[in-house]
Amino acid sequence: MADRLAIAAGERLEVVEDTPEVLTVEACYAPRGNRPPAHYHPRQDEHFEVLEGSLRVQAGGVAIASTPYPRPGAPLAVIRDYFRGNTRAARVSLAGQLCSAAALARFTATVTDLARHPDTNSDALHITARAAGAAAVGSLATSALLSLALTGGEKGEATDLALHRWVFLAGGPVHTAAFGALVGCLSLAGRRTARLRDHLTTAGLVAATAGVLSPLSLITKPAVWLIPAGRMSGLAVTGIAGVLLSRPAQPRTALPDPD
């Protein structure tokens, strides 16, 4: 019969197997309960398997959770555990989101200036770039602030579910669609001014299409892949474009008239 040790209310340890080769212990800890005491195993390798719930391991100031970011429709317990299981790590991540929003605001100014160049021959392009950039920055910052609210104290069930839904909408399809429109403006302006090569602007237009179509994820579940596809490909394009646009513009040389 397995040995069982009650630690506290809702918490226990049970020795499942004890041999010279292996010691198997099944542990049950209450949500946000007491942490295991500090200890180490000098001669053994330790392997964890999560049977139910989630496991969060902290090494220094970094916390790693065994559960991914809760998707829309996730149970309330999963949402609360993700955002409140380690509020310090969650808030560090949110601070990173706000820094990303600030960096995106600066890049939006670069795209807007490029779109205003006379060679673009379009007043609408820089207006669209400005609007898309503002929407991308605003939605990302909104998502971060709503996530910050989720890391706070206990709220009502309806409030937490609504906050998580708005976090996804703002940081998912809304942000990705706006960011896609900004990448599209960058690609068109870069091509028309010859500041960016055609293969990069083509890749940018493909990324922009994926981003702009990402709100389809609200209608059909498979379209949710458009969110990471549009965001990651757009980040790759903007990263390369940022390096190229930081260099001095090369003056165009006029070809001699054959006549």
KEMI-800645 format. One record per atom (N, C-alpha, C): residue number from 1; atom name; z, x, y. Coordinates in steps of 0.02 Angstrom, whole numbers, m for minus. Each point is the difference from the previous one (the first is absolute). Layout:
REC|drenlum|tilo|up|east|north
REC|NUM|CA|Z|X|Y
...
//
This chain:
REC|drenlum|tilo|up|east|north
REC|1|N|0|43|m60
REC|1|CA|0|m43|60
REC|1|C|0|44|63
REC|2|N|m40|m17|49
REC|2|CA|m7|42|59
REC|2|C|63|m3|42
REC|3|N|18|58|29
REC|3|CA|57|4|46
REC|3|C|m21|m27|68
REC|4|N|42|m41|30
REC|4|CA|m15|m30|65
REC|4|C|58|13|47
REC|5|N|m17|19|62
REC|5|CA|50|15|51
REC|5|C|m16|m42|62
REC|6|N|47|m42|19
REC|6|CA|m8|m40|61
REC|6|C|22|42|60
REC|7|N|m46|9|48
REC|7|CA|15|41|59
REC|7|C|30|m43|55
REC|8|N|m34|m54|15
REC|8|CA|22|m47|53
REC|8|C|m33|m67|m15
REC|9|N|11|m47|43
REC|9|CA|m30|m67|m10
REC|9|C|m76|6|0
REC|10|N|m31|m19|m55
REC|10|CA|m73|2|m6
REC|10|C|m28|68|m15
REC|11|N|44|50|m14
REC|11|CA|m23|68|m14
REC|11|C|31|24|m66
REC|12|N|m41|31|m42
REC|12|CA|25|24|m64
REC|12|C|m42|58|m26
REC|13|N|29|36|m47
REC|13|CA|m34|53|m37
REC|13|C|7|m15|m74
REC|14|N|m55|10|m37
REC|14|CA|1|m13|m72
REC|14|C|m35|57|m36
REC|15|N|36|32|m47
REC|15|CA|m30|54|m39
REC|15|C|m40|m31|m57
REC|16|N|m66|7|3
REC|16|CA|m44|m29|m49
REC|16|C|m10|47|m60
REC|17|N|m4|65|13
REC|17|CA|m11|49|m53
REC|17|C|34|65|19
REC|18|N|34|29|m48
REC|18|CA|35|64|12
REC|18|C|m7|44|m61
REC|19|N|m47|48|4
REC|19|CA|m13|47|m54
REC|19|C|m1|70|30
REC|20|N|0|53|m43
REC|20|CA|m4|68|27
REC|20|C|m65|12|39
REC|21|N|m52|m40|m13
REC|21|CA|m64|11|34
REC|21|C|m8|m42|64
REC|22|N|30|m60|2
REC|22|CA|m13|m44|56
REC|22|C|61|m44|13
REC|23|N|11|m13|63
REC|23|CA|50|m48|22
REC|23|C|m34|m53|43
REC|24|N|1|m62|m23
REC|24|CA|m33|m54|36
REC|24|C|54|m47|28
REC|25|N|m2|m8|66
REC|25|CA|49|m42|34
REC|25|C|m37|m53|39
REC|26|N|20|m62|m7
REC|26|CA|m28|m55|39
REC|26|C|50|m18|55
REC|27|N|m23|5|62
REC|27|CA|44|m13|58
REC|27|C|m24|m62|37
REC|28|N|47|m38|26
REC|28|CA|m15|m58|40
REC|28|C|39|5|65
REC|29|N|m36|1|57
REC|29|CA|32|5|65
REC|29|C|m18|m61|42
REC|30|N|48|m25|37
REC|30|CA|m12|m58|43
REC|30|C|m42|22|60
REC|31|N|m40|m46|29
REC|31|CA|m39|17|60
REC|31|C|46|25|56
REC|32|N|m20|57|29
REC|32|CA|37|31|54
REC|32|C|74|13|m19
REC|33|N|10|14|m65
REC|33|CA|67|14|m25
REC|33|C|18|73|7
REC|34|N|49|21|m39
REC|34|CA|22|70|3
REC|34|C|m51|46|m32
REC|35|N|m9|59|30
REC|35|CA|m44|49|m29
REC|35|C|34|38|m56
REC|36|N|m39|26|m48
REC|36|CA|31|41|m52
REC|36|C|33|62|32
REC|37|N|54|25|m29
REC|37|CA|32|59|29
REC|37|C|m45|61|m5
REC|38|N|8|47|45
REC|38|CA|m40|61|m1
REC|38|C|15|39|m64
REC|39|N|m51|21|m36
REC|39|CA|8|37|m62
REC|39|C|m64|36|m16
REC|40|N|0|43|m50
REC|40|CA|m61|35|m22
REC|40|C|4|13|m74
REC|41|N|m58|14|m30
REC|41|CA|m5|14|m72
REC|41|C|m29|70|m8
REC|42|N|41|48|m14
REC|42|CA|m25|70|m2
REC|42|C|m46|16|m58
REC|43|N|5|m37|m55
REC|43|CA|m40|18|m60
REC|43|C|m44|m58|m25
REC|44|N|m4|m53|37
REC|44|CA|m38|m58|m23
REC|44|C|m53|m20|50
REC|45|N|m54|m28|m26
REC|45|CA|m50|m32|42
REC|45|C|17|m74|4
REC|46|N|m8|m28|59
REC|46|CA|19|m70|11
REC|46|C|m63|m42|14
REC|47|N|m5|m56|m35
REC|47|CA|m57|m45|6
REC|47|C|25|m70|16
REC|48|N|m31|m32|51
REC|48|CA|20|m67|20
REC|48|C|m55|m49|m17
REC|49|N|21|m59|m22
REC|49|CA|m46|m56|m11
REC|49|C|31|m62|30
REC|50|N|m36|m32|46
REC|50|CA|26|m60|33
REC|50|C|m15|m60|m43
REC|51|N|51|m32|m27
REC|51|CA|m9|m59|m42
REC|51|C|m5|m64|41
REC|52|N|35|m3|56
REC|52|CA|m2|m59|43
REC|52|C|23|21|69
REC|53|N|m31|m31|51
REC|53|CA|18|17|68
REC|53|C|m37|62|25
REC|54|N|31|40|42
REC|54|CA|m32|59|27
REC|54|C|50|57|4
REC|55|N|m26|60|2
REC|55|CA|40|60|3
REC|55|C|m20|39|62
REC|56|N|48|23|39
REC|56|CA|m14|39|59
REC|56|C|37|67|m6
REC|57|N|m38|54|4
REC|57|CA|28|67|m7
REC|57|C|m4|34|68
REC|58|N|55|29|23
REC|58|CA|1|34|64
REC|58|C|13|74|m11
REC|59|N|m45|41|28
REC|59|CA|7|73|m3
REC|59|C|m1|25|72
REC|60|N|57|21|25
REC|60|CA|4|20|71
REC|60|C|m7|m62|43
REC|61|N|m49|1|46
REC|61|CA|m11|m58|43
REC|61|C|m58|m43|m23
REC|62|N|m28|15|m59
REC|62|CA|m59|m37|m24
REC|62|C|20|m47|m56
REC|63|N|m19|m63|6
REC|63|CA|15|m49|m52
REC|63|C|m65|m21|m33
REC|64|N|1|m3|m67
REC|64|CA|m58|m19|m38
REC|64|C|19|m62|m41
REC|65|N|m39|m53|8
REC|65|CA|15|m62|m36
REC|65|C|m46|m7|m60
REC|66|N|27|m31|m53
REC|66|CA|m41|m10|m60
REC|66|C|m45|m60|7
REC|67|N|10|m40|52
REC|67|CA|m42|m59|10
REC|67|C|m46|12|60
REC|68|N|m62|m24|m4
REC|68|CA|m46|8|57
REC|68|C|17|m48|56
REC|69|N|m37|7|55
REC|69|CA|10|m45|57
REC|69|C|m11|m72|m24
REC|70|N|46|m46|15
REC|70|CA|m7|m68|m25
REC|70|C|m60|m35|30
REC|71|N|m42|m27|m43
REC|71|CA|m60|m35|22
REC|71|C|18|m70|25
REC|72|N|m46|m32|35
REC|72|CA|12|m69|22
REC|72|C|15|m45|m60
REC|73|N|49|m42|7
REC|73|CA|20|m43|m55
REC|73|C|52|30|m46
REC|74|N|23|62|15
REC|74|CA|50|32|m42
REC|74|C|66|m38|6
REC|75|N|42|2|m53
REC|75|CA|64|m34|2
REC|75|C|44|27|57
REC|76|N|42|m42|26
REC|76|CA|43|19|56
REC|76|C|44|60|m18
REC|77|N|25|1|m62
REC|77|CA|44|55|m20
REC|77|C|m36|67|2
REC|78|N|m64|1|m18
REC|78|CA|m39|62|1
REC|78|C|m11|22|72
REC|79|N|m15|m47|44
REC|79|CA|m11|16|71
REC|79|C|63|30|30
REC|80|N|57|m32|m11
REC|80|CA|63|24|28
REC|80|C|20|67|m29
REC|81|N|m12|10|m64
REC|81|CA|18|64|m30
REC|81|C|m42|56|28
REC|82|N|m64|m13|11
REC|82|CA|m45|52|26
REC|82|C|20|20|71
REC|83|N|12|m49|43
REC|83|CA|13|15|70
REC|83|C|73|18|14
REC|84|N|46|m23|m41
REC|84|CA|71|11|14
REC|84|C|35|45|m51
REC|85|N|m37|20|m52
REC|85|CA|30|44|m49
REC|85|C|18|68|30
REC|86|N|m41|23|47
REC|86|CA|14|62|36
REC|86|C|m28|m7|70
REC|87|N|39|m27|44
REC|87|CA|m25|m15|68
REC|87|C|m19|62|38
REC|88|N|34|56|m13
REC|88|CA|m16|62|37
REC|88|C|m71|23|m15
REC|89|N|m17|2|m65
REC|89|CA|m67|22|m19
REC|89|C|m53|m49|26
REC|90|N|16|m65|m3
REC|90|CA|m47|m50|24
REC|90|C|m13|7|75
REC|91|N|52|14|37
REC|91|CA|m7|6|73
REC|91|C|m36|65|20
REC|92|N|8|52|m40
REC|92|CA|m39|61|12
REC|92|C|m74|m15|m9
REC|93|N|m17|m38|m52
REC|93|CA|m69|m20|m12
REC|93|C|m27|m42|57
REC|94|N|41|m45|26
REC|94|CA|m22|m43|56
REC|94|C|m10|41|63
REC|95|N|41|51|10
REC|95|CA|m9|44|57
REC|95|C|m68|35|m5
REC|96|N|m19|18|m61
REC|96|CA|m65|30|m11
REC|96|C|m56|m48|18
REC|97|N|9|m64|m15
REC|97|CA|m50|m50|19
REC|97|C|m8|m4|76
REC|98|N|55|1|35
REC|98|CA|m3|m3|73
REC|98|C|m34|62|29
REC|99|N|13|57|m30
REC|99|CA|m34|62|23
REC|99|C|m75|m6|m13
REC|100|N|m19|m29|m57
REC|100|CA|m71|m10|m16
REC|100|C|m32|m47|51
REC|101|N|37|m52|21
REC|101|CA|m26|m46|50
REC|101|C|m12|36|66
REC|102|N|46|45|19
REC|102|CA|m8|37|62
REC|102|C|m61|47|m4
REC|103|N|m8|32|m58
REC|103|CA|m59|45|m8
REC|103|C|m64|m41|2
REC|104|N|1|m59|m30
REC|104|CA|m60|m42|1
REC|104|C|m17|m23|70
REC|105|N|51|m12|41
REC|105|CA|m12|m19|70
REC|105|C|m37|56|37
REC|106|N|20|62|m12
REC|106|CA|m35|56|32
REC|106|C|m71|6|m24
REC|107|N|m11|m11|m65
REC|107|CA|m67|5|m27
REC|107|C|m44|m57|26
REC|108|N|31|m58|11
REC|108|CA|m38|m56|28
REC|108|C|m29|18|68
REC|109|N|39|36|40
REC|109|CA|m25|22|66
REC|109|C|m60|46|m8
REC|110|N|1|43|m51
REC|110|CA|m57|45|m13
REC|110|C|m62|m40|m19
REC|111|N|8|m50|m44
REC|111|CA|m57|m41|m21
REC|111|C|m26|m40|59
REC|112|N|45|m27|41
REC|112|CA|m22|m39|58
REC|112|C|m40|42|49
REC|113|N|22|61|12
REC|113|CA|m37|45|45
REC|113|C|m69|15|m29
REC|114|N|m3|11|m66
REC|114|CA|m65|15|m31
REC|114|C|m46|m61|5
REC|115|N|29|m60|m11
REC|115|CA|m41|m61|2
REC|115|C|m23|m16|71
REC|116|N|33|28|51
REC|116|CA|m19|m13|69
REC|116|C|m57|47|22
REC|117|N|m18|48|m42
REC|117|CA|m52|49|18
REC|117|C|m66|m37|14
REC|118|N|m38|22|51
REC|118|CA|m63|m33|17
REC|118|C|m49|m4|m58
REC|119|N|2|49|m45
REC|119|CA|m48|0|m56
REC|119|C|12|m57|m49
REC|120|N|57|m32|2
REC|120|CA|11|m56|m46
REC|120|C|m39|m62|22
REC|121|N|m16|m4|64
REC|121|CA|m39|m56|27
REC|121|C|32|m67|m18
REC|122|N|66|m4|2
REC|122|CA|33|m62|m18
REC|122|C|68|m4|34
REC|123|N|8|m49|45
REC|123|CA|65|m11|31
REC|123|C|47|m34|m50
REC|124|N|m29|m38|m46
REC|124|CA|42|m37|m48
REC|124|C|34|47|m49
REC|125|N|m30|59|m13
REC|125|CA|27|44|m51
REC|125|C|69|26|20
REC|126|N|7|23|62
REC|126|CA|65|28|19
REC|126|C|52|m56|9
REC|127|N|m22|m61|18
REC|127|CA|47|m56|4
REC|127|C|25|m18|m70
REC|128|N|m46|0|m48
REC|128|CA|20|m14|m69
REC|128|C|46|54|m27
REC|129|N|m15|63|16
REC|129|CA|42|55|m23
REC|129|C|70|m6|29
REC|130|N|5|m17|63
REC|130|CA|66|m7|31
REC|130|C|40|m57|m32
REC|131|N|m34|m57|m11
REC|131|CA|34|m58|m29
REC|131|C|20|15|m73
REC|132|N|m45|31|m38
REC|132|CA|15|15|m70
REC|132|C|58|50|m5
REC|133|N|m1|50|43
REC|133|CA|53|49|m1
REC|133|C|67|m30|18
REC|134|N|1|m43|50
REC|134|CA|62|m33|20
REC|134|C|27|m43|m56
REC|135|N|m45|m36|m34
REC|135|CA|22|m43|m56
REC|135|C|26|42|m58
REC|136|N|m33|57|m14
REC|136|CA|22|43|m55
REC|136|C|68|30|14
REC|137|N|10|24|62
REC|137|CA|64|29|19
REC|137|C|55|m53|0
REC|138|N|m15|m57|30
REC|138|CA|50|m53|5
REC|138|C|21|m27|m68
REC|139|N|m48|m10|m45
REC|139|CA|17|m27|m66
REC|139|C|40|50|m41
REC|140|N|m16|64|6
REC|140|CA|38|51|m37
REC|140|C|72|4|25
REC|141|N|8|m1|66
REC|141|CA|67|3|29
REC|141|C|39|m64|m17
REC|142|N|m34|m57|1
REC|142|CA|34|m63|m18
REC|142|C|24|1|m72
REC|143|N|m42|25|m45
REC|143|CA|19|5|m70
REC|143|C|62|44|m8
REC|144|N|2|56|36
REC|144|CA|57|45|m5
REC|144|C|64|m33|26
REC|145|N|m5|m36|56
REC|145|CA|60|m32|28
REC|145|C|25|m57|m44
REC|146|N|m47|m37|m30
REC|146|CA|20|m54|m46
REC|146|C|33|29|m62
REC|147|N|m27|57|m24
REC|147|CA|31|34|m58
REC|147|C|70|24|18
REC|148|N|8|23|62
REC|148|CA|67|21|22
REC|148|C|49|m57|m3
REC|149|N|m23|m60|19
REC|149|CA|43|m59|m4
REC|149|C|21|m15|m71
REC|150|N|m44|15|m48
REC|150|CA|16|m12|m71
REC|150|C|53|47|m26
REC|151|N|8|58|32
REC|151|CA|50|48|m24
REC|151|C|69|m17|27
REC|152|N|5|m50|43
REC|152|CA|64|m18|29
REC|152|C|44|m39|m48
REC|153|N|51|m33|27
REC|153|CA|47|m37|m41
REC|153|C|m31|m61|m32
REC|154|N|40|m33|m41
REC|154|CA|m23|m58|m37
REC|154|C|m22|m55|48
REC|155|N|m58|m28|m16
REC|155|CA|m26|m57|38
REC|155|C|m12|m56|m49
REC|156|N|m24|m55|24
REC|156|CA|m15|m56|m44
REC|156|C|m60|16|m45
REC|157|N|m3|m35|m56
REC|157|CA|m55|11|m47
REC|157|C|m67|m12|34
REC|158|N|m7|m55|35
REC|158|CA|m63|m16|34
REC|158|C|m18|52|52
REC|159|N|50|26|35
REC|159|CA|m14|51|52
REC|159|C|m26|64|m31
REC|160|N|31|23|m54
REC|160|CA|m22|62|m32
REC|160|C|m70|m7|m29
REC|161|N|m14|m56|m31
REC|161|CA|m66|m11|m29
REC|161|C|m53|m4|55
REC|162|N|16|m33|56
REC|162|CA|m47|m5|55
REC|162|C|m12|68|32
REC|163|N|53|40|8
REC|163|CA|m8|67|29
REC|163|C|m45|43|m44
REC|164|N|11|m3|m66
REC|164|CA|m42|40|m45
REC|164|C|m73|m22|2
REC|165|N|m11|m65|6
REC|165|CA|m68|m26|4
REC|165|C|m34|25|63
REC|166|N|35|0|56
REC|166|CA|m29|23|63
REC|166|C|m9|76|1
REC|167|N|44|36|m34
REC|167|CA|m8|72|m6
REC|167|C|m67|15|m35
REC|168|N|m13|m36|m54
REC|168|CA|m63|11|m36
REC|168|C|m60|m20|43
REC|169|N|3|m57|33
REC|169|CA|m57|m22|40
REC|169|C|m15|48|57
REC|170|N|52|21|36
REC|170|CA|m10|45|57
REC|170|C|m23|69|m23
REC|171|N|33|28|m49
REC|171|CA|m16|68|m21
REC|171|C|m55|4|m51
REC|172|N|m19|m57|m29
REC|172|CA|m53|0|m51
REC|172|C|m67|m22|29
REC|173|N|m20|m62|m12
REC|173|CA|m68|m22|22
REC|173|C|m12|2|75
REC|174|N|51|m17|41
REC|174|CA|m12|0|72
REC|174|C|m11|71|25
REC|175|N|45|45|m18
REC|175|CA|m8|70|22
REC|175|C|m64|31|m28
REC|176|N|m14|m11|m63
REC|176|CA|m58|32|m32
REC|176|C|m65|m26|31
REC|177|N|m3|m65|15
REC|177|CA|m60|m27|31
REC|177|C|m10|29|70
REC|178|N|53|4|40
REC|178|CA|m5|28|67
REC|178|C|m18|74|m3
REC|179|N|32|36|m46
REC|179|CA|m15|71|m8
REC|179|C|m72|10|m22
REC|180|N|m25|m44|m44
REC|180|CA|m70|3|m21
REC|180|C|m48|m10|58
REC|181|N|16|m47|45
REC|181|CA|m42|m11|58
REC|181|C|0|62|45
REC|182|N|58|33|6
REC|182|CA|4|61|41
REC|182|C|m42|56|m32
REC|183|N|3|7|m65
REC|183|CA|m40|50|m35
REC|183|C|m75|m15|8
REC|184|N|m17|m64|m1
REC|184|CA|m70|m19|11
REC|184|C|m24|20|70
REC|185|N|42|m13|51
REC|185|CA|m18|20|68
REC|185|C|m7|76|6
REC|186|N|45|36|m32
REC|186|CA|m4|73|m1
REC|186|C|m65|24|m30
REC|187|N|m19|m30|m56
REC|187|CA|m61|21|m34
REC|187|C|m63|m15|41
REC|188|N|m3|m59|30
REC|188|CA|m58|m17|41
REC|188|C|m5|45|62
REC|189|N|57|10|33
REC|189|CA|0|42|60
REC|189|C|m16|72|m18
REC|190|N|28|24|m55
REC|190|CA|m13|69|m22
REC|190|C|m73|11|m17
REC|191|N|m32|m50|m29
REC|191|CA|m71|7|m18
REC|191|C|m43|m3|62
REC|192|N|14|m46|45
REC|192|CA|m42|m8|59
REC|192|C|5|59|49
REC|193|N|58|32|1
REC|193|CA|9|57|45
REC|193|C|m15|66|m36
REC|194|N|m15|m3|m65
REC|194|CA|m13|60|m41
REC|194|C|61|46|m3
REC|195|N|60|m27|11
REC|195|CA|60|41|m6
REC|195|C|23|5|m73
REC|196|N|m22|m47|m41
REC|196|CA|18|1|m71
REC|196|C|m64|m4|m41
REC|197|N|0|34|m56
REC|197|CA|m59|2|m43
REC|197|C|m10|m67|m35
REC|198|N|m63|m12|m20
REC|198|CA|m18|m65|m28
REC|198|C|38|m14|m65
REC|199|N|11|51|m43
REC|199|CA|34|m15|m63
REC|199|C|72|m21|12
REC|200|N|32|27|53
REC|200|CA|69|m20|15
REC|200|C|1|m70|29
REC|201|N|m46|m15|44
REC|201|CA|m1|m67|30
REC|201|C|m18|m53|m52
REC|202|N|m43|18|m48
REC|202|CA|m16|m47|m53
REC|202|C|62|m15|m42
REC|203|N|37|53|m17
REC|203|CA|62|m10|m37
REC|203|C|50|m41|41
REC|204|N|0|10|65
REC|204|CA|44|m38|43
REC|204|C|m18|m74|1
REC|205|N|m64|m15|1
REC|205|CA|m21|m71|0
REC|205|C|17|m33|m67
REC|206|N|m5|37|m54
REC|206|CA|20|m27|m66
REC|206|C|75|m14|0
REC|207|N|40|48|25
REC|207|CA|72|m10|4
REC|207|C|17|m58|46
REC|208|N|m36|m6|55
REC|208|CA|13|m55|47
REC|208|C|m14|m67|m33
REC|209|N|m53|m4|m39
REC|209|CA|m17|m62|m34
REC|209|C|56|m21|m48
REC|210|N|25|48|m39
REC|210|CA|55|m15|m46
REC|210|C|62|m24|39
REC|211|N|15|33|56
REC|211|CA|58|m20|39
REC|211|C|m8|m69|31
REC|212|N|m57|m14|29
REC|212|CA|m11|m64|33
REC|212|C|2|m57|m50
REC|213|N|m21|13|m62
REC|213|CA|0|m52|m52
REC|213|C|68|m7|m34
REC|214|N|49|42|16
REC|214|CA|64|m1|m36
REC|214|C|38|m67|7
REC|215|N|m9|m40|54
REC|215|CA|35|m65|1
REC|215|C|m22|m47|m56
REC|216|N|m53|17|m36
REC|216|CA|m19|m41|m58
REC|216|C|55|2|m53
REC|217|N|45|49|4
REC|217|CA|55|5|m47
REC|217|C|46|m61|5
REC|218|N|m2|m35|57
REC|218|CA|40|m60|8
REC|218|C|m30|m60|m36
REC|219|N|m63|7|m20
REC|219|CA|m35|m54|m34
REC|219|C|m7|14|m75
REC|220|N|m19|61|m17
REC|220|CA|m10|19|m70
REC|220|C|39|63|m15
REC|221|N|38|0|m54
REC|221|CA|46|55|m15
REC|221|C|m36|66|m12
REC|222|N|m58|3|m35
REC|222|CA|m33|65|m11
REC|222|C|m18|36|65
REC|223|N|m9|m37|54
REC|223|CA|m20|31|64
REC|223|C|56|40|31
REC|224|N|61|m2|m30
REC|224|CA|55|38|28
REC|224|C|m15|75|m2
REC|225|N|m45|21|m45
REC|225|CA|m18|71|m4
REC|225|C|m39|23|60
REC|226|N|m27|m48|39
REC|226|CA|m34|19|62
REC|226|C|47|30|51
REC|227|N|65|m17|m5
REC|227|CA|49|26|48
REC|227|C|8|75|m8
REC|228|N|19|26|m59
REC|228|CA|5|73|m7
REC|228|C|m67|35|6
REC|229|N|m54|m33|m24
REC|229|CA|m66|31|3
REC|229|C|m21|10|73
REC|230|N|7|m53|40
REC|230|CA|m19|6|70
REC|230|C|44|46|39
REC|231|N|65|m1|m16
REC|231|CA|47|42|38
REC|231|C|m8|74|m17
REC|232|N|m3|17|m64
REC|232|CA|m3|71|m19
REC|232|C|m67|31|20
REC|233|N|m55|m36|m12
REC|233|CA|m65|27|20
REC|233|C|m6|5|75
REC|234|N|29|m49|36
REC|234|CA|m1|3|73
REC|234|C|40|59|26
REC|235|N|58|13|m31
REC|235|CA|41|57|21
REC|235|C|m37|66|m11
REC|236|N|m37|4|m56
REC|236|CA|m38|61|m13
REC|236|C|m54|11|53
REC|237|N|m35|m54|18
REC|237|CA|m53|5|50
REC|237|C|30|18|68
REC|238|N|53|m33|20
REC|238|CA|30|14|66
REC|238|C|29|70|3
REC|239|N|27|24|m56
REC|239|CA|27|68|m1
REC|239|C|m54|52|13
REC|240|N|m57|m8|m35
REC|240|CA|m56|47|10
REC|240|C|m28|m7|70
REC|241|N|m9|m63|21
REC|241|CA|m28|m12|67
REC|241|C|45|28|55
REC|242|N|66|m6|m10
REC|242|CA|46|27|50
REC|242|C|m8|74|10
REC|243|N|m11|36|m56
REC|243|CA|m10|73|5
REC|243|C|m65|14|37
REC|244|N|m54|m36|m17
REC|244|CA|m65|13|30
REC|244|C|0|m19|75
REC|245|N|33|m54|17
REC|245|CA|0|m22|70
REC|245|C|44|43|44
REC|246|N|46|39|m31
REC|246|CA|42|44|38
REC|246|C|m37|62|24
REC|247|N|m59|12|m29
REC|247|CA|m40|57|21
REC|247|C|m41|m18|61
REC|248|N|m19|49|41
REC|248|CA|m41|m14|59
REC|248|C|m67|m30|m21
REC|249|N|m24|m49|38
REC|249|CA|m65|m31|m15
REC|249|C|m56|50|12
REC|250|N|m48|1|m45
REC|250|CA|m58|43|8
REC|250|C|m53|m35|41
REC|251|N|m24|31|54
REC|251|CA|m50|m33|41
REC|251|C|m65|m9|m39
REC|252|N|m32|m56|12
REC|252|CA|m64|m13|m33
REC|252|C|m55|41|34
REC|253|N|m46|26|m40
REC|253|CA|m55|38|26
REC|253|C|m63|m43|m2
REC|254|N|m35|m4|56
REC|254|CA|m60|m40|3
REC|254|C|m59|39|m28
REC|255|N|m38|m32|m42
REC|255|CA|m60|31|m30
REC|255|C|m55|2|52
REC|256|N|m40|55|1
REC|256|CA|m55|4|49
REC|256|C|m53|m53|m14
REC|257|N|m30|m24|53
REC|257|CA|m54|m50|m6
REC|257|C|m62|35|m28
REC|258|N|m27|m23|m57
REC|258|CA|m59|34|m28
REC|258|C|m61|m4|44
REC|259|N|0|m48|48
REC|259|CA|m57|m5|45
REC|259|C|8|46|59
//
